[in-house]
């Protein structure tokens, strides 16, 4: 056997295998070192931010516990902020006249404690708009991890199964690679070497061997240096993925701690034990999203009330993927018509599940789903005519924008109830669980876990903490502040406009008419010369500034004629208007056109039609043409762009007229908001609206203020 293989063949075989082993080591080692550098970069950035925070803190803060440290003495010696004290070693502090060794040690203990506390509250984030060199350094390492993780993972798998065996066989094959060694090597040893060459040659023909050079090339392309702007442009495109990686790599904090989401220790521990099989999910989950999927799986019938923009849809899809991987076949999503297409696209984009759109009178699609399974995606209107087979069973029913079904007397609520009866698991989703009062929340809870609702009714709503504790098994709500430390800043600004004489004249005329609420809400926009009206001028100025800053704008109004005026004033800058008459397909087309439009582009939308289900992160400026009677509606509108994936700071502007109905509405809403804050801050309630009587009273007061008598 040994004579049949030439020395050249054996040398080439061993050399080729060793070259591939070196490539494997380069990828695996490079990936491991990349992760080590990321952890170091995160630590360095956190330290940098802690120091910056300490520098802003006056040295007086040392005495926050009343220790009586000699602050004047420290100031006189140049220690006027906490950073200087923190950087000083013990000997330097002891050398200050008037500070004893014991005093210096105590100061050091306190300042170290303050620094630790600051570090615990400091989240490492990346800022697309105002990044530092340290952030860029971290981003470069994250870029390598993001784009090489699949290659590195595969290389690691091959390394673990093959590397040691290959190295062993290469060493064993050495006698076959030299004529002299063949001559002096004993027969059995030579036979072993010959067999090793056979194994190596056979391995070179395997899929693993053919894969390694490509993995090596892909990894090298990832570590190739680029310009800083190229790295940040990549971050802009894939900010969600970068955020997920950063969240996973930052090991400083425990990402889920007892009490973080308002759950008691026992319940949270049980939920965290739930194992998930997310094979087929095409995206990574952030830690809080994974916990949400575990919660949905463990609790079976729940209300997910995460604030808008935190990825409720992704959590629902992931829950369905997990159930599918554990044998379930039939899933259903019920949603508003305006997001029907969006749901189908999100399911296809983020999973290997098969969405089946069931809309209108298409009963063939329903039959197809009943027979073959998949995810039936339908609307509240369509389920009115559903006739499912008696034995039909839904593994998981997802009800999107569940605040649509808070009235037990409506058909849509009753139709959803029929589907619930056939469902093993039910997920209600809404970022606005309350529109009017906490009793509506109780109704939603009663649809899911009636026993919890009964306890709530007996308990009452006075004790906020107790209310929250009762809800734990059925209601999970996270806010941006709780979980999205990497979301950029949101600035909300009230733009108070002075009405022109013509506007005042038109406004007074509207006040004099009975039952003229809608005209009063359109103050300024109903001016005879709208181009010169105060709100229109403010809107144009904001849009012009947005264009200079290379931003895109969303303009919202309740009124179609206001949006028509906006479009006329902006001309070609406005790509279109989304209102309730548009099909979901047409909406998607307009959003796509807006996303691809140049900086400064504007998309106008009726707030009742565009406030839910649409993701438009291309925009970073929001203009609200008039105050809404339901603040939740404004929050939903802003959340169209202020959500996961946004890399720019978001600026939201409310256009308001001084001495008008606008001012009265804002005053009352502010008063009501304070009443609800006790619940909102505890993530139990927090949405409100103005009732008919309150609106009538507002109009009466406004008439009286202007000296107009009611008819």
N, C-alpha and C positions, 0 to 999 in steps of 0.2 A: 504493500500500500504506500509506504513511504517513498518508494522509488517513483511512483506515478506523479507525485506533485513536485514541481520544480521549486528550487529555492526562491526564485523570483516571485512565483505565485504565492508562496507562503509569506514572504516578507511583505508583499503588497497587501495581502489579506489582513495580516496583523496590524500593519501600518494604518490601513483604512479604518479598522475597528478602533484603534487608539485615537485616531483623529476625531472620530465620532464621539468617543468618550470625552475627549477634551471639549468638544462643542457642547456636549451635554452638561459638563461641569461648568462651562462658561455661562450657560443659560441659568442653571439651577443656582450656582454661586452668585451670579449677577443679580438674580431676582432676590435672593436672601439678603444680599448686601443692600439692595435697593430698599427693602423693607426696614432694615436697620437704620439707614440714613433718613428714612421718613420719620421714624420714631424720634430720632435725634433732632430733626428739623422742627418737629412739633414741639418737643421739649424746649428747644431754643426760642421758638416763637412765643410760647407761653411765658417763658422767663422774661422775654423782651416786653411783653404786654403787662406783666406783673410790675416790672420796674417802672414802666410808663405810668401805671396807676399810682404806685407809691410816690412817684415824683410829684404828682398832683395833690397829694394829701399833706396837709400842714402838719408840722411836728406836734402841734397841740393834740392831735389824735392819739398820741401815746397815752394820754391820760383818760381815755374813754372809759376805763374802769375805775377811775378815781384814785390812781396809785400815787399821785402827787409828785411826779417826776419834775425836776428843775428845768422847765421848758425854756425860761429866759437864758439860763446858762448854756443850754444846747444851742439856742439861736445865736448867742454871742460868739460861739465857737464855730459858726458856719453851718450848723445842722438845722436848717429851716424847713426841710421836708422829710418825709419818712424814708425816701430812697437813700438819702445820705446817711441816715442812722442805720439803715439795713446793711449798707455796704461797709460800714465801719466795723472793724474787728474789736474784740473785747479789750485788747490793750489800748487801742485808741480812745475808747470810751473811758477806760480807767484813768487815762492820762489827763482827762479834762478836770481842771481844778473845780472842786465842789461836788464831784461825783465819786462815790466810794466804789470799792471793788464789788460789794454786794449790790449797790445801786446800778452799776454797769451791767452786771449779770442779769438783774431784773429787767433792765431796759432791753437787753438782747433777747431775753425770753419773750417779752411782750411783742417786740418788733418782728421776731420770727413767727409768732402766732398770727399777727396781722397779715404778714406776707403769705402764710399758708392759707389763711381764710380768703385772701384775694385770689390766690392760685386756684382754689376750689371753685370760685365763682367765674373764673376766666375760661371762656371757650375759645379754642383756636379756630378761626374762620379765615376765609379768603375773600378779599374785596376786589371785585373786577374793576371798580371805578377808582379806588384810592389805595392800590396795593403798595406794599413796602418791598425792599430788596429781599427781606427774609421770607415774605410770602411767595415771592417769585422763586426763590430757591426751593421752597417746599413744593410749589406747584410743579417744578421740573421733575422732581422725584415722583410725585403723584402721577404725572404724565406717563412715565415709564411703567409704573405699576398698572395704571388703567389700560394701557394699550398692549401690554405684554402679559397680562395675568393669565389669559387662556393658553398662550404658548408656554409660559412658565409652569402652569399647572400640569400640562401634558408632559413637559420635560421632566418634572418632578416624578410623575407616575412611572415614566420609562426608567428614570434613574434608580428608583427604589426597587424595581423588579429586575433590572438587567445589568446595572453598572458593575456590581461586585462580581457577578458571574462572568462578564466580559473581561474584566481585568484579570481574573483568575485564569481564564482560557488563553488570554494573550501571553501570560507568563508561562503557562504550560506548553504553549506552541513554540516557544523560543528555539528549541533544538532543530526544528524544521526550517528555520530561517537562515541557516548557515551550513555550508558543505562541511566545514571543519567540525561543527557541533554534531552533525549527523554521524560523522565518522567515529567520534569519541563517546557518543551517548549509548547507553545500554539499550538492548532491543525493546524491553517492555516500556521503558521511559519514552523511547522514540515512538512506539505505537500509541502511547497516551498523547504525545505531542501531535501526532498525525490526526488522531480523533478530535483533538482540540481545534485544529485547523478546519476540519470538516464542520464542526459546530459553528465556528466563526463565519465560515463561508456561507453556511445556511442562514445564519442570522442576518448577514448582509442582504439577503434576498427578502427579508421580512418587511412588513409594513412599518414597524418601529424604526428600522434602519433607514428606510426611505423618508421617514418623517423628520428625523433629526436635523438634517441640513436646512430644511425649510423652517423649523423652529428656531434654529440658530440665526438664520437670515432675518426672520421677523423680529427677533429680540434685538439684533444689532440695529435694525431700522428704528426701533423704539428708543434706543439710547443715543442715537445720532443727535448731535446738538442742533438746536434751532434758535431763532431769535426770540427774545422775550415776548414780543407781540404775537408770535405764532403760538406760544404756549398759552397766552391769555385768550386768544381767539378760540383755541380748542376748549378752554374752560367755559367760555361763553356758550359753545355748542353743547357741551356735555356736563353742565354744572350739576345736574342731579346725580350723575354717576360719580363725579368728583366728591360731592358732599357725602355720598354713601361711603366711599373709600375713606375719606378723612374721619368720618364718624367711627368706622371700624378700626382704624389704625391708632386713634387717640385713646390710649389705654389708661390715661390719667384718672378719669372718672369711671365709676361703675355706671353704665348707661341706663340701666333700669334699677332703681332703688325702691325699697319699700316705701309706699306712701306717695311716690312721684305722680301717679295717676289717680290718687284718691282711693286706692284699694287697700284693704287691710292686709297684713302680712300673710295670713293663712291663705286667702283667696289668690293673692298674687303668686305665692309659691306654687300653688296647685296649677295655675295657668302656665307658669314658666316650665313646668314639667312636660307640657304637651309637645310631642315630637312632630315635626312637619316634614313631609316629603314634597319638595317644591320642584321636582324634576319636570321640566316643561315650562317653567316660568322664565321668561326671557329678560328679566331685569333683576337687579339686586334690591333687597328690601333694607330700608334703614331700620335701626334697632327698634324704634317705637312702632314701625309698621309691622315688623315681625311679631312683636308682642300683640298687636291688634289682631293678627291672623290667629294667634294662639287663643286669644280671648274669644273670638268668633267661634272657633272650633270647640273650645271647652264649654262655653256657656249656651251654645246651640240656638237660642232665640234672644237676639240682642239688638240694641240701638247703638250704632256707631255715630257719635256726634262730634267727631273731630272737626275743628275749625276748617273752613274752606281753604283749599290749597295744600293740605297735608297728605293727600293721596288716599282718600277713602276708596276710590275705584280700584286702585292697585291692590289694596288689602282685600277687597271683595274677590277680585280675580284670583289672587294667591290662595284664598280660602277654597275657592272652587277647584283649583289645580290640586291642592292637597287632598281634597275629598275624592277627586277623580283618581288620583294615584292610590287611593285606598279602596277603590272598587265602585264608587258612585258614578252614575252615568247621566242623569238628567238634572239640569240646572235651569233656573229662569230668572231673568232680570225684568222688572217692571219699572219704567221710567217715563218722564215727560217726553212728548213727541219731539221736542227741540233737541234732545240729546240722544235720540235713538241711533242715528248713524255713528255718533261719537262713541257710544258704548261698543258697537260692533267693531269699530276700528281699534279701540283700545284693547279689546279681547284678543284680536288678531296680532296686534303689535307686541303685546306683553306676554302672550302665552301661546301654547299650541292647542288650546281649546278651540272648538269649532262654533262660532256664533251663527245662529239661525234667526234672521230678522222676520218677525211676524207682525205685520202691520195692516191695518184696515180689514178688508174682507178676505185676506189671503189665508184660507184654512188649509191649503195644501202644505204650507210650511209648518203649520201646527202638527199635522199628521206625520210629516217627515220627522219632526222632533220627537213625537211620542214613540215612533218606531225605532229611530236610530240614536236618540239621545243628543247631547251637546248642550249648548247654552242658548235657550230661547230668549231672544231680546224683543220685548214688546212694550206697548204703551198703556197708560191708564184707560184710554178710550177703547183700545182694541180688546182688552180683556172683558169688556162688557158683553161680548158675544162668544166668549170661550165656552166650549163644552168638552171638558176633558173626560176621557174614559174613566169609569168608576175605579178601576185598579191603578190609574195613573198615580205616580208618586214623584214628588220633586225633592231631590236630595238637598237643595238649598235654594230658597227663594230670596232674591235681593230686591228690596223696594227702595229705589233711589228717590231723593227729595221727599222723604216720608212725611214731611209736614203737609204734603198735599192730601193726606188721608187722616186728618185730625178731626173731621166732622163725621160722626157715626151714621148720620142720616143720608150722606151722599152715596150715589151709586158706586163711585170709584172705591170708597172705603169698604162697602159691602162686597164688591167684587174681589178686592185684595183679601178680605177675610175668607172667602171661599178657597182661594189659592193657599192661604196659610194652613187650612185644614188638611191639605194634601202634601204639606211640606214637613220634612224631617228637621230641617234647620231654616230659620228665618233671620235675615239681616235687614233691619231698617237702617237707612243711611240719611243723614241730614246734618248740615252744618248749622241749621237754625231750628232746633227742636221745639222752640217756643215762639209763637207769633204774638199771642195775646196774654196768656197767663199759664201758670204752672199746672193748672188742671188739664190743659191740653197735653202737656207732657205725661201726665198720669194716664190719659187715654191711650197714648202710644205705648206706654209701658204695659198697660192692661192687655193690649193686643198680643204682647210677646210673653210676658210672665204675669198672669192675672194675680197670682198670690202676692207678688211684690207690690202691685198696684193697690191691693186691699190694705196692705200694711201702711202704704203711703197715705191713703185716705184717712185711716185711723190716727196716724201720727200728726197730720196737719203740716202746714208749711212755715210755721214760725221758727222752728229750730233748723237752721240751714245745715249745720253739721250733721244732725241726725237725718235730715232729708237725704243728704249726699251718701251717708253710710248705707241707708236702705237701698239706694239705687245701684250700689256697687256690682251686684251680680248681673245686671241687665243693661247698664248704661256706661259707656266708655267715651270720655271726651278729653282730647288733648288740644291745647292752644299752641299757636306759633311760638309764644314766649317759652312754653314748656319744652318743646322738642326741636324747634328749628332755629338753633343759634346761628346758623349760617345764612339765614335769609337776610337780604340787605335791608336797609332802613326804610321804613314807611313814614312819610311826612304828610300829615293831613292839615290843610290850610283853608280857613274860611276867608273868602274874598268878598268883603262888604262893599257893595256898589252904591253910589249916590244916584238916585233917580234924576233924570233930566226933567225939565218942565213938562215936556210932552208925555213922558212916562207917568209923571204924577197926575196929569190931567186924565190920562187913560185909566190909571189905577183908581182914581176917585169915581170915575164913571162906572167902573166895574163894581166898586163897593156899594154904589147906590142901587144896584140891581139885586133882586132877591134870587136865591138859589143859584148863585154865580160862583160857586167854589172853584171850579176848574179855571175860570178866568183869573181869579185871585192867585192861584198857584202859578200862573204863567206871567206873573208880574215881570215887566221889562221885555220879555219875549213877545208880548202882545202889543208892543208899542207900534204906532203907525209907521215909524221909520226905524225898523228893527236894526238896520245896518249901523245906525248911530246910537242905539240903545246901550245902556251901561253894561249889562251882562254880556251882550254880543261883543262889545269892545274888549271887555276883560277876557273873554274866550279867545278872541283873535290874538291878543297879546300873549296869552299863555301858549297858544299853538306856535306862534312865531318864535318864542323863546325855546320851545321844545325842538323846533327845527334846527336852531343854532346849536343846541346841545346834543344834536343827533339822536333825538328820542322820537318815539311814536306815541300817538295820543288816542285814548278812548273817550268819547263824549256820550254821556247818558242823559236821557230825559224820559219822563213819563209820557210826554206828549209828542205825537207824530208831527204836528205843525211846527213845534219847536225844532225838532230834528231836521225838518225840511228847511227851515231858516238856517240852521247850522250848515247844512250841505250847500245851500246857495251861497252863503258867505265865504265858505272855504274853497268853493269851486273844485278844481281837479285834485286838490290836496286831500279831499274826502273820498275814500274809495267806495263808499256806499253806506246804506242804512240797513240795519238788521231790525226787523219788527216782527210782530206775531204772525204776519201773513206769509212769511218766507218758509219754505220747506227746509228741513234739516240739511239736505244736500246743498241747497243754495247758500245756507249759512256757512257751511264748511268751505264752499268756494270763495265767499267773501273774506273769510278769515285767512285762507291761504293767500289770496291776493294782497291782503293787508300785510301779512308776514313777509311777503316778497317785495313789497313796495319800498321806495327809498325812505331815508330818515325824514321825519316831519309829517309822514302820512297820518291821516286821521280816519278812524272807524267810528261811526255814530251808531247808537243802539237804543232801542226802547228798553228801559230798565226792567220792565216786566217780562220781556222776551229774551233778554240777553244776560239777565242776572244770574242764571244758573247753567252749569254743565259745560261752559265753554272755557278753554284754556288759551289765553292770548298773551304769553309772556313776552312777545315782541314789543308790546306797549309798556311804557313805564311812567306815563302821565295819564291821570284820570280826571275828567271834568264832569261834575254833577250840576246840571243846569238849574235845578231847584231842589229844595229839601223834600225828602220822602216822608210819608206818615209812618212808615215802618223802617226804622234804622237798619234792620236786618237786610233790607233790600239794597241799601247803600253799601253795606259790608260785602254783600254778595257781588255787587258790581266791581268794587275795588279788588276783590279776590280773583277776578278774571285774569289779572296780570300779577297781583301780589301773591304768589304761590310758589310751591316747589319748582325749581328750574329758573326762577328769576335771578338775574345776576346784577341788574342795575337797581339803584335805589328808586323807590316808587314815590311819586308825588301826586297826591289826591287833592283836588280843589273843589270846594263847594261855592257856587256862585249865589250870593244872597244880596237882597236889597235892604238898605237901612230904612227904618220907619215904614215897614210893609208887613204883609201877612207872613213873609219869610221869617221875620224876626220873632213874631208871636209863636210860630210853629217851633222854632229852635229853642225858645225859652221853655215851652211846655215839654218838649222831648228831653231836654236836659234835666228837668225836674223828675220826669218819669224814669229816666235812666238811673238816677241816683237811687230810686226806690228798688230797682231791680238788681243793682250792682252786688248786693249781698249774695244773690243767687248766681249771677254771671261769673263773679270772681271765683266761685266754687265749682264752676263748670256744670251747674245744674239747670240754670235758666239764664235769661239775659237778653231776650228779644222782647220788643214791645211795639205797640202801635196806638194811634190815636182813634178813639171811638167817635161815633157820629155826634154824640152830645158835646163832646169836648171840642170838636171842630166847629159846631154851631156856636158854642160859647166864644170861641176864638174870633169868629167873624163878627159877632155882636160887640165884643170889646174893641175890635179894630174899627168898626163903624163909629162907636162912641168916641174913640180917640181922635178920629178925623171930623167929629161933629156931624155925622150923618145919622139921621133917624131911621130906624127900621120901619118898613112899610106896615 
